[in-house]
Amino acid sequence: MELKDSWDVQSAVQVLKHQTVDTRLWAEAVEWLMLYGPDSIRELLLNSSGVATHECFPDLRAKGYAPDGQACYSVDDLAKSLNISAEEAREMIKEKEKAHKIHHFIDEEDTIKVQ
């Protein structure tokens, strides 16, 4: 069963509200909501993600912004922050692209630069 067919908004939100839920299940519910949830929930999760990224990885800085306003990071910088190799980071991103059928890598010239 594909991720898209695994959840609906009500079940995903219930998982997020549950206080003792397994972290993998919680992450899957968040991922589903970010990909397929209503715009209002997606926006809330994206904003929360930005705050969490800043809090957990204070040295990680966006290199630019995608046309839709999402922060873009260097794969090398992401890998360093996660204490993994750049190749591991690229593979993780490629796996997500394949699973979601969504392009996550953005060419640098397609971003709005941070000044």
Secondary structure, 3 states (H helix, E strand, C coil): CCHHHHCCHHHHHHHHHCCCCCHHHHHHHHHHHHHHCCHHHHHHHHHHHHHHHHHHCCCCCCCEECCCCCEECCHHHHHHHHCCCHHHHHHHHHHHHHHHCCCCCCCHHHCEECC
